[in-house]
Structure formats: structure tokens, C-alpha cells
Amino acid sequence: MDIRVLGCSGGIGAELRTTSLLLGEQILVDAGTGICELSLEQLRRIRHIFVTHSHLDHITGIPLLVDTIFDTLETPLTVHGRRETLRALREHIFNNVIWPDFNRIPNHSAPVLRYQEMVPGEQRTIGECTLEMIPVNHAVPAAGYRLTCGERALAFSGDTTTNDEFWGALNRHASLDALIVEAAFPNRDLELSRLAQHYCPSLLSADLVKLKHRPRVYITHLKPGAEQEIMDECRAAITGLELVQLTGGEIFAL
């Protein structure tokens, strides 16, 4: 299965798109503005969205996606996420004020959108891909995911900062081939990083020593305009691991 990076920026502008990963043809992990990279035919193939948390840059594409494809859906579009994340979508997005409640369209018994709650530690298999939800530390209840297909494994932190749970969960597995982890701000914004509960290079480097695996590390969610500064600081602080700036359009074979 291929994993395609549709968006991975901490903001928008020109070619920049916010977080969304496409697994195969039917699964999204997050649905930020990156889903705009997909054609109408590709959008119509989406059946599952695994959401890390409720912040707008990770869910903004969901209401537009379901509105675009609802009349072609033979089975509901399923959104998987933590209870708190799904509650936020129901109460603040699909509330008939910001957007129609597609969980009741065309009717409550046969909606075009359904919610499927996950709890941290739970694994869910769709086709050949298994996703394990892992709790992380962010300003709202949030999760990362470990994705496996056969013997290959990739982990995605979502938005997070200093924590033990994410690294401990990854260490309980025998292997990890690739890691996508955020570093949203440069070190000069250390206090902002702590306030917003994001990593900056110094905080990330302190946490990466908790990981027993030595995967290739892809840095994501960089603040627009500060990308080079963040990457330079990451490379200065993090040794013994191959670091790469994640870019839109990148494809991982899993």
C-alpha cells in the first residue's frame, strides 16, 4: 500500500497545504486542505477518515468532502477518532449552523456520514492496513497512529509535544521503519511551543531519545516561512537519526 502526503504544512499559502495523508485509495489520516490535491474521482473513492484531533487545520476538508461526494455514496463515509474529537465535529461543525448534519442526511437510520469512536490502544484493520491509535499530548484530546501493512510500519505523531505515551507505545513493537513527527516552531518560539503544546527542535530532540527504534524521521507541520530554520535546528540537536523535511506529494511504500 502506498501512503501519499497530500498536505503537511503548519499553514497555507501558494503550494502549502495542511495535514492529510492518503492510504491507498480509500483511507485518509486527517483531512486538512491537502485533500484539495485529489481529483473528484479520487475523492469519491474515500471511505474512511482517521482523525488525530479536532483542530481546523486537520479537519477542514471533512465537511467539504462529504458535501462533494454524498450523492455518490453507497455506504457511509466513516470518521474514526477519539470520543472528544467526534463530539467536537458533531457539536461545532456538523451542527446545522456551520454545516448540515450529514449524520442525519438523508435520514438518521441511513446517513451518508457516520462516526466510529476509537480509544487509545485500539487497532482497526481496513483491507491490508492496520491503524493503532496512540494517545499524545496536545492542547485538545489528540492521538497519533501507527500504520502497518504486512511487516512494514510507519508512525505519525499528529500534533503533540513532550510526552511519554507515544514513544512508549512505539517501543512496545518490534520495529518501526519510518516516523512522521511534528516540529511546528523554531526554538526562538519555545514558550509559544509550550503554550500551544507543539514541539520545537529542542523539545523534540529531548523526546526522541525515548525511542528505541532508529527509523527514518520526517519532520512535519513546520510553520510557513520558518521551515529552513526549524530543519537546521533539528539537524543540530538530533544526532544518530536520518532527518528529512516532509513535503507534499511524497509517497511511502508500506
Phi and psi restraints in degrees (value plus and minus 20) as a CYANA .aco file:
   2 ASP   PHI    -113.5   -73.5
   2 ASP   PSI     123.8   163.8
   3 ILE   PHI    -133.8   -93.8
   3 ILE   PSI      98.4   138.4
   4 ARG   PHI    -126.5   -86.5
   4 ARG   PSI     109.1   149.1
   5 VAL   PHI    -103.6   -63.6
   5 VAL   PSI      87.6   127.6
   6 LEU   PHI    -103.8   -63.8
   6 LEU   PSI     -55.4   -15.4
   7 GLY   PHI    -177.9  -137.9
   7 GLY   PSI     127.2   167.2
   8 CYS   PHI    -174.1  -134.1
   8 CYS   PSI      -5.0    35.0
   9 SER   PHI    -110.4   -70.4
   9 SER   PSI     137.8   177.8
  10 GLY   PHI    -101.5   -61.5
  10 GLY   PSI     -15.1    24.9
  11 GLY   PHI    -187.1  -147.1
  11 GLY   PSI    -187.1  -147.1
  12 ILE   PHI    -143.1  -103.1
  12 ILE   PSI     150.2   190.2
  13 GLY   PHI     117.2   157.2
  13 GLY   PSI     106.2   146.2
  14 ALA   PHI      34.2    74.2
  14 ALA   PSI    -137.9   -97.9
  15 GLU   PHI    -106.9   -66.9
  15 GLU   PSI     -19.7    20.3
  16 LEU   PHI     -97.7   -57.7
  16 LEU   PSI     116.7   156.7
  17 ARG   PHI    -153.2  -113.2
  17 ARG   PSI     127.3   167.3
  18 THR   PHI    -105.7   -65.7
  18 THR   PSI     152.6   192.6
  19 THR   PHI     -80.0   -40.0
  19 THR   PSI     107.0   147.0
  20 SER   PHI    -186.3  -146.3
  20 SER   PSI     112.2   152.2
  21 LEU   PHI    -139.7   -99.7
  21 LEU   PSI     117.7   157.7
  22 LEU   PHI    -128.0   -88.0
  22 LEU   PSI     100.1   140.1
  23 LEU   PHI    -121.4   -81.4
  23 LEU   PSI      94.6   134.6
  24 GLY   PHI      41.3    81.3
  24 GLY   PSI    -151.4  -111.4
  25 GLU   PHI    -134.5   -94.5
  25 GLU   PSI     -35.4     4.6
  26 GLN   PHI    -135.2   -95.2
  26 GLN   PSI     -29.4    10.6
  27 ILE   PHI    -141.2  -101.2
  27 ILE   PSI     111.4   151.4
  28 LEU   PHI    -130.8   -90.8
  28 LEU   PSI     121.2   161.2
  29 VAL   PHI    -127.4   -87.4
  29 VAL   PSI      91.1   131.1
  30 ASP   PHI      46.1    86.1
  30 ASP   PSI     137.7   177.7
  31 ALA   PHI    -163.5  -123.5
  31 ALA   PSI      42.5    82.5
  32 GLY   PHI     -96.9   -56.9
  32 GLY   PSI    -181.3  -141.3
  33 THR   PHI     -86.9   -46.9
  33 THR   PSI     -30.7     9.3
  34 GLY   PHI     -79.2   -39.2
  34 GLY   PSI     -44.0    -4.0
  35 ILE   PHI     -87.2   -47.2
  35 ILE   PSI     -33.9     6.1
  36 CYS   PHI     -86.6   -46.6
  36 CYS   PSI     -31.6     8.4
  37 GLU   PHI     -94.3   -54.3
  37 GLU   PSI     -34.0     6.0
  38 LEU   PHI    -109.7   -69.7
  38 LEU   PSI     126.1   166.1
  39 SER   PHI     -94.9   -54.9
  39 SER   PSI     148.0   188.0
  40 LEU   PHI     -79.9   -39.9
  40 LEU   PSI     -61.2   -21.2
  41 GLU   PHI     -84.4   -44.4
  41 GLU   PSI     -59.5   -19.5
  42 GLN   PHI     -87.6   -47.6
  42 GLN   PSI     -59.9   -19.9
  43 LEU   PHI     -80.2   -40.2
  43 LEU   PSI     -57.3   -17.3
  44 ARG   PHI     -88.5   -48.5
  44 ARG   PSI     -35.6     4.4
  45 ARG   PHI    -106.8   -66.8
  45 ARG   PSI     -34.7     5.3
  46 ILE   PHI     -86.9   -46.9
  46 ILE   PSI     112.3   152.3
  47 ARG   PHI    -146.8  -106.8
  47 ARG   PSI     -39.6     0.4
  48 HIS   PHI    -157.6  -117.6
  48 HIS   PSI     119.1   159.1
  49 ILE   PHI    -148.9  -108.9
  49 ILE   PSI      99.6   139.6
  50 PHE   PHI    -119.2   -79.2
  50 PHE   PSI      95.8   135.8
  51 VAL   PHI    -121.9   -81.9
  51 VAL   PSI     115.8   155.8
  52 THR   PHI    -100.4   -60.4
  52 THR   PSI     -59.8   -19.8
  53 HIS   PHI    -188.2  -148.2
  53 HIS   PSI     160.0   200.0
  54 SER   PHI    -113.1   -73.1
  54 SER   PSI     -18.4    21.6
  55 HIS   PHI     -86.7   -46.7
  55 HIS   PSI     127.2   167.2
  56 LEU   PHI     -78.0   -38.0
  56 LEU   PSI     -57.2   -17.2
  57 ASP   PHI     -88.4   -48.4
  57 ASP   PSI     -29.2    10.8
  58 HIS   PHI    -129.5   -89.5
  58 HIS   PSI     -31.3     8.7
  59 ILE   PHI    -147.6  -107.6
  59 ILE   PSI     -19.5    20.5
  60 THR   PHI     -81.7   -41.7
  60 THR   PSI     -46.6    -6.6
  61 GLY   PHI    -101.0   -61.0
  61 GLY   PSI     -34.8     5.2
  62 ILE   PHI     -83.6   -43.6
  62 ILE   PSI     -72.4   -32.4
  63 PRO   PHI     -82.3   -42.3
  63 PRO   PSI     -57.4   -17.4
  64 LEU   PHI     -90.4   -50.4
  64 LEU   PSI     -55.4   -15.4
  65 LEU   PHI     -84.1   -44.1
  65 LEU   PSI     -71.2   -31.2
  66 VAL   PHI     -85.2   -45.2
  66 VAL   PSI     -54.2   -14.2
  67 ASP   PHI     -87.4   -47.4
  67 ASP   PSI     -51.7   -11.7
  68 THR   PHI     -94.6   -54.6
  68 THR   PSI     -56.5   -16.5
  69 ILE   PHI    -133.1   -93.1
  69 ILE   PSI     -19.6    20.4
  70 PHE   PHI     -78.8   -38.8
  70 PHE   PSI     -53.3   -13.3
  71 ASP   PHI     -97.7   -57.7
  71 ASP   PSI     -24.1    15.9
  72 THR   PHI    -129.7   -89.7
  72 THR   PSI     -21.6    18.4
  73 LEU   PHI     -99.9   -59.9
  73 LEU   PSI     103.1   143.1
  74 GLU   PHI    -113.1   -73.1
  74 GLU   PSI     -43.2    -3.2
  75 THR   PHI    -148.7  -108.7
  75 THR   PSI     134.9   174.9
  76 PRO   PHI     -84.1   -44.1
  76 PRO   PSI     130.3   170.3
  77 LEU   PHI     -96.8   -56.8
  77 LEU   PSI     101.9   141.9
  78 THR   PHI    -123.8   -83.8
  78 THR   PSI     106.8   146.8
  79 VAL   PHI    -125.0   -85.0
  79 VAL   PSI     100.1   140.1
  80 HIS   PHI    -122.6   -82.6
  80 HIS   PSI     116.7   156.7
  81 GLY   PHI    -198.7  -158.7
  81 GLY   PSI     155.8   195.8
  82 ARG   PHI     -84.2   -44.2
  82 ARG   PSI     134.7   174.7
  83 ARG   PHI     -74.0   -34.0
  83 ARG   PSI     -63.1   -23.1
  84 GLU   PHI     -86.8   -46.8
  84 GLU   PSI     -55.0   -15.0
  85 THR   PHI     -88.3   -48.3
  85 THR   PSI     -64.7   -24.7
  86 LEU   PHI     -86.4   -46.4
  86 LEU   PSI     -56.4   -16.4
  87 ARG   PHI     -82.5   -42.5
  87 ARG   PSI     -61.0   -21.0
  88 ALA   PHI     -82.7   -42.7
  88 ALA   PSI     -60.1   -20.1
  89 LEU   PHI     -83.7   -43.7
  89 LEU   PSI     -64.5   -24.5
  90 ARG   PHI     -85.0   -45.0
  90 ARG   PSI     -64.6   -24.6
  91 GLU   PHI    -104.4   -64.4
  91 GLU   PSI     -48.1    -8.1
  92 HIS   PHI    -136.0   -96.0
  92 HIS   PSI     -34.2     5.8
  93 ILE   PHI    -136.1   -96.1
  93 ILE   PSI     -84.2   -44.2
  94 PHE   PHI    -108.8   -68.8
  94 PHE   PSI      42.1    82.1
  95 ASN   PHI    -139.1   -99.1
  95 ASN   PSI      -7.0    33.0
  96 ASN   PHI      46.6    86.6
  96 ASN   PSI      -9.2    30.8
  97 VAL   PHI    -135.6   -95.6
  97 VAL   PSI     -76.4   -36.4
  98 ILE   PHI     -97.6   -57.6
  98 ILE   PSI     -61.3   -21.3
  99 TRP   PHI    -174.6  -134.6
  99 TRP   PSI     132.6   172.6
 100 PRO   PHI     -78.9   -38.9
 100 PRO   PSI     131.8   171.8
 101 ASP   PHI    -104.2   -64.2
 101 ASP   PSI      70.1   110.1
 102 PHE   PHI     -93.0   -53.0
 102 PHE   PSI     -25.4    14.6
 103 ASN   PHI     -95.7   -55.7
 103 ASN   PSI     -25.6    14.4
 104 ARG   PHI    -147.4  -107.4
 104 ARG   PSI      -6.4    33.6
 105 ILE   PHI    -136.1   -96.1
 105 ILE   PSI     109.4   149.4
 106 PRO   PHI     -95.3   -55.3
 106 PRO   PSI     -38.5     1.5
 107 ASN   PHI    -177.2  -137.2
 107 ASN   PSI     149.1   189.1
 108 HIS   PHI     -85.4   -45.4
 108 HIS   PSI     -52.6   -12.6
 109 SER   PHI    -102.1   -62.1
 109 SER   PSI     -38.8     1.2
 110 ALA   PHI    -159.6  -119.6
 110 ALA   PSI      45.3    85.3
 111 PRO   PHI     -98.5   -58.5
 111 PRO   PSI     143.1   183.1
 112 VAL   PHI    -109.6   -69.6
 112 VAL   PSI     -31.1     8.9
 113 LEU   PHI    -149.6  -109.6
 113 LEU   PSI     112.5   152.5
 114 ARG   PHI    -153.8  -113.8
 114 ARG   PSI     134.5   174.5
 115 TYR   PHI    -127.0   -87.0
 115 TYR   PSI     117.0   157.0
 116 GLN   PHI    -147.8  -107.8
 116 GLN   PSI      84.2   124.2
 117 GLU   PHI     -88.4   -48.4
 117 GLU   PSI     119.8   159.8
 118 MET   PHI    -142.8  -102.8
 118 MET   PSI     133.0   173.0
 119 VAL   PHI    -137.1   -97.1
 119 VAL   PSI     128.4   168.4
 120 PRO   PHI     -74.2   -34.2
 120 PRO   PSI     115.0   155.0
 121 GLY   PHI      77.1   117.1
 121 GLY   PSI     -38.1     1.9
 122 GLU   PHI     -95.0   -55.0
 122 GLU   PSI     124.9   164.9
 123 GLN   PHI    -134.7   -94.7
 123 GLN   PSI     121.9   161.9
 124 ARG   PHI    -154.3  -114.3
 124 ARG   PSI     106.5   146.5
 125 THR   PHI    -126.4   -86.4
 125 THR   PSI     108.2   148.2
 126 ILE   PHI    -149.3  -109.3
 126 ILE   PSI      94.9   134.9
 127 GLY   PHI      41.9    81.9
 127 GLY   PSI    -145.7  -105.7
 128 GLU   PHI    -115.3   -75.3
 128 GLU   PSI     -16.5    23.5
 129 CYS   PHI    -132.2   -92.2
 129 CYS   PSI     113.7   153.7
 130 THR   PHI    -134.3   -94.3
 130 THR   PSI     111.7   151.7
 131 LEU   PHI    -136.4   -96.4
 131 LEU   PSI     106.5   146.5
 132 GLU   PHI    -127.3   -87.3
 132 GLU   PSI     105.6   145.6
 133 MET   PHI    -102.3   -62.3
 133 MET   PSI     112.7   152.7
 134 ILE   PHI    -146.0  -106.0
 134 ILE   PSI     109.3   149.3
 135 PRO   PHI     -88.4   -48.4
 135 PRO   PSI     124.9   164.9
 136 VAL   PHI    -154.1  -114.1
 136 VAL   PSI     156.6   196.6
 137 ASN   PHI    -130.1   -90.1
 137 ASN   PSI      88.9   128.9
 138 HIS   PHI    -163.2  -123.2
 138 HIS   PSI     159.5   199.5
 139 ALA   PHI     -89.0   -49.0
 139 ALA   PSI     -41.8    -1.8
 140 VAL   PHI    -147.7  -107.7
 140 VAL   PSI     143.4   183.4
 141 PRO   PHI     -74.6   -34.6
 141 PRO   PSI     109.1   149.1
 142 ALA   PHI    -166.0  -126.0
 142 ALA   PSI     146.9   186.9
 143 ALA   PHI    -167.9  -127.9
 143 ALA   PSI     134.1   174.1
 144 GLY   PHI    -128.2   -88.2
 144 GLY   PSI     158.0   198.0
 145 TYR   PHI    -157.7  -117.7
 145 TYR   PSI     121.5   161.5
 146 ARG   PHI    -124.4   -84.4
 146 ARG   PSI     102.2   142.2
 147 LEU   PHI    -127.9   -87.9
 147 LEU   PSI     109.4   149.4
 148 THR   PHI    -149.3  -109.3
 148 THR   PSI     125.2   165.2
 149 CYS   PHI    -164.6  -124.6
 149 CYS   PSI      89.5   129.5
 150 GLY   PHI      46.6    86.6
 150 GLY   PSI    -147.8  -107.8
 151 GLU   PHI    -118.4   -78.4
 151 GLU   PSI     -18.3    21.7
 152 ARG   PHI    -113.2   -73.2
 152 ARG   PSI     124.0   164.0
 153 ALA   PHI    -159.7  -119.7
 153 ALA   PSI     117.7   157.7
 154 LEU   PHI    -152.1  -112.1
 154 LEU   PSI     118.3   158.3
 155 ALA   PHI    -135.6   -95.6
 155 ALA   PSI     123.9   163.9
 156 PHE   PHI    -148.4  -108.4
 156 PHE   PSI     102.7   142.7
 157 SER   PHI     -95.9   -55.9
 157 SER   PSI     -40.7    -0.7
 158 GLY   PHI      41.0    81.0
 158 GLY   PSI    -174.7  -134.7
 159 ASP   PHI    -110.2   -70.2
 159 ASP   PSI     108.7   148.7
 160 THR   PHI    -182.8  -142.8
 160 THR   PSI     153.1   193.1
 161 THR   PHI    -162.1  -122.1
 161 THR   PSI    -181.4  -141.4
 162 THR   PHI     -66.8   -26.8
 162 THR   PSI     103.4   143.4
 163 ASN   PHI    -182.9  -142.9
 163 ASN   PSI     146.6   186.6
 164 ASP   PHI    -128.5   -88.5
 164 ASP   PSI     -45.6    -5.6
 165 GLU   PHI     -83.2   -43.2
 165 GLU   PSI     -65.1   -25.1
 166 PHE   PHI     -81.8   -41.8
 166 PHE   PSI     -67.7   -27.7
 167 TRP   PHI     -89.8   -49.8
 167 TRP   PSI     -57.9   -17.9
 168 GLY   PHI     -83.4   -43.4
 168 GLY   PSI     -60.5   -20.5
 169 ALA   PHI     -84.7   -44.7
 169 ALA   PSI     -60.2   -20.2
 170 LEU   PHI     -87.5   -47.5
 170 LEU   PSI     -56.7   -16.7
 171 ASN   PHI     -88.3   -48.3
 171 ASN   PSI     -40.7    -0.7
 172 ARG   PHI     -94.3   -54.3
 172 ARG   PSI     -31.1     8.9
 173 HIS   PHI    -118.8   -78.8
 173 HIS   PSI     138.0   178.0
 174 ALA   PHI     -96.1   -56.1
 174 ALA   PSI     -42.3    -2.3
 175 SER   PHI    -171.4  -131.4
 175 SER   PSI     141.6   181.6
 176 LEU   PHI    -175.4  -135.4
 176 LEU   PSI      97.5   137.5
 177 ASP   PHI    -107.2   -67.2
 177 ASP   PSI     -54.4   -14.4
 178 ALA   PHI    -168.8  -128.8
 178 ALA   PSI     128.8   168.8
 179 LEU   PHI    -151.7  -111.7
 179 LEU   PSI     106.0   146.0
 180 ILE   PHI    -126.1   -86.1
 180 ILE   PSI      96.1   136.1
 181 VAL   PHI    -156.0  -116.0
 181 VAL   PSI     125.6   165.6
 182 GLU   PHI    -103.9   -63.9
 182 GLU   PSI     132.1   172.1
 183 ALA   PHI    -166.4  -126.4
 183 ALA   PSI      72.1   112.1
 184 ALA   PHI     -99.1   -59.1
 184 ALA   PSI     -49.4    -9.4
 185 PHE   PHI    -152.9  -112.9
 185 PHE   PSI     136.3   176.3
 186 PRO   PHI     -94.3   -54.3
 186 PRO   PSI     148.2   188.2
 187 ASN   PHI     -82.6   -42.6
 187 ASN   PSI     -46.2    -6.2
 188 ARG   PHI     -84.5   -44.5
 188 ARG   PSI     -37.3     2.7
 189 ASP   PHI    -125.3   -85.3
 189 ASP   PSI      15.4    55.4
 190 LEU   PHI     -75.9   -35.9
 190 LEU   PSI     -66.9   -26.9
 191 GLU   PHI     -86.6   -46.6
 191 GLU   PSI     -56.5   -16.5
 192 LEU   PHI     -84.9   -44.9
 192 LEU   PSI     -59.9   -19.9
 193 SER   PHI     -78.5   -38.5
 193 SER   PSI     -65.0   -25.0
 194 ARG   PHI     -85.6   -45.6
 194 ARG   PSI     -60.4   -20.4
 195 LEU   PHI     -86.3   -46.3
 195 LEU   PSI     -63.8   -23.8
 196 ALA   PHI    -104.7   -64.7
 196 ALA   PSI     -27.1    12.9
 197 GLN   PHI      38.7    78.7
 197 GLN   PSI      35.5    75.5
 198 HIS   PHI    -142.0  -102.0
 198 HIS   PSI     142.9   182.9
 199 TYR   PHI    -101.6   -61.6
 199 TYR   PSI     127.0   167.0
 200 CYS   PHI    -137.9   -97.9
 200 CYS   PSI     151.6   191.6
 201 PRO   PHI     -75.1   -35.1
 201 PRO   PSI     -60.7   -20.7
 202 SER   PHI     -87.4   -47.4
 202 SER   PSI     -59.4   -19.4
 203 LEU   PHI     -89.5   -49.5
 203 LEU   PSI     -59.2   -19.2
 204 LEU   PHI     -85.6   -45.6
 204 LEU   PSI     -63.9   -23.9
 205 SER   PHI     -82.2   -42.2
 205 SER   PSI     -56.2   -16.2
 206 ALA   PHI     -87.1   -47.1
 206 ALA   PSI     -50.2   -10.2
 207 ASP   PHI    -105.8   -65.8
 207 ASP   PSI     -52.5   -12.5
 208 LEU   PHI     -83.3   -43.3
 208 LEU   PSI     -42.6    -2.6
 209 VAL   PHI     -87.9   -47.9
 209 VAL   PSI     -34.6     5.4
 210 LYS   PHI     -96.6   -56.6
 210 LYS   PSI     -36.2     3.8
 211 LEU   PHI    -106.0   -66.0
 211 LEU   PSI     104.3   144.3
 212 LYS   PHI    -100.3   -60.3
 212 LYS   PSI     -41.0    -1.0
 213 HIS   PHI    -102.5   -62.5
 213 HIS   PSI     143.6   183.6
 214 ARG   PHI    -146.7  -106.7
 214 ARG   PSI      45.7    85.7
 215 PRO   PHI     -98.1   -58.1
 215 PRO   PSI     149.2   189.2
 216 ARG   PHI     -92.2   -52.2
 216 ARG   PSI     112.6   152.6
 217 VAL   PHI    -129.7   -89.7
 217 VAL   PSI     104.3   144.3
 218 TYR   PHI    -127.8   -87.8
 218 TYR   PSI     104.7   144.7
 219 ILE   PHI    -112.1   -72.1
 219 ILE   PSI     108.6   148.6
 220 THR   PHI    -148.4  -108.4
 220 THR   PSI     152.7   192.7
 221 HIS   PHI      45.3    85.3
 221 HIS   PSI      11.5    51.5
 222 LEU   PHI     -92.7   -52.7
 222 LEU   PSI     122.1   162.1
 223 LYS   PHI     -85.7   -45.7
 223 LYS   PSI     108.6   148.6
 224 PRO   PHI     -75.4   -35.4
 224 PRO   PSI     111.9   151.9
 225 GLY   PHI      72.9   112.9
 225 GLY   PSI     -37.5     2.5
 226 ALA   PHI    -134.1   -94.1
 226 ALA   PSI      -7.3    32.7
 227 GLU   PHI     -77.9   -37.9
 227 GLU   PSI     -68.4   -28.4
 228 GLN   PHI     -87.1   -47.1
 228 GLN   PSI     -59.9   -19.9
 229 GLU   PHI     -80.3   -40.3
 229 GLU   PSI     -65.2   -25.2
 230 ILE   PHI     -83.8   -43.8
 230 ILE   PSI     -64.7   -24.7
 231 MET   PHI     -86.4   -46.4
 231 MET   PSI     -59.9   -19.9
 232 ASP   PHI     -81.5   -41.5
 232 ASP   PSI     -61.4   -21.4
 233 GLU   PHI     -90.3   -50.3
 233 GLU   PSI     -56.5   -16.5
 234 CYS   PHI     -82.5   -42.5
 234 CYS   PSI     -64.7   -24.7
 235 ARG   PHI     -87.8   -47.8
 235 ARG   PSI     -50.5   -10.5
 236 ALA   PHI     -93.4   -53.4
 236 ALA   PSI     -53.0   -13.0
 237 ALA   PHI    -112.5   -72.5
 237 ALA   PSI     -46.4    -6.4
 238 ILE   PHI    -130.7   -90.7
 238 ILE   PSI      96.2   136.2
 239 THR   PHI    -138.3   -98.3
 239 THR   PSI     136.8   176.8
 240 GLY   PHI      62.8   102.8
 240 GLY   PSI     -17.3    22.7
 241 LEU   PHI    -152.7  -112.7
 241 LEU   PSI     124.0   164.0
 242 GLU   PHI    -100.7   -60.7
 242 GLU   PSI     102.9   142.9
 243 LEU   PHI    -130.5   -90.5
 243 LEU   PSI     116.3   156.3
 244 VAL   PHI    -157.0  -117.0
 244 VAL   PSI     117.7   157.7
 245 GLN   PHI     -96.4   -56.4
 245 GLN   PSI     102.7   142.7
 246 LEU   PHI     -88.5   -48.5
 246 LEU   PSI     120.6   160.6
 247 THR   PHI    -150.7  -110.7
 247 THR   PSI     130.0   170.0
 248 GLY   PHI     -83.1   -43.1
 248 GLY   PSI     121.7   161.7
 249 GLY   PHI      73.5   113.5
 249 GLY   PSI     -32.1     7.9
 250 GLU   PHI     -85.6   -45.6
 250 GLU   PSI     125.1   165.1
 251 ILE   PHI    -146.5  -106.5
 251 ILE   PSI     108.7   148.7
 252 PHE   PHI    -125.9   -85.9
 252 PHE   PSI     115.5   155.5
 253 ALA   PHI    -113.3   -73.3
 253 ALA   PSI      98.5   138.5
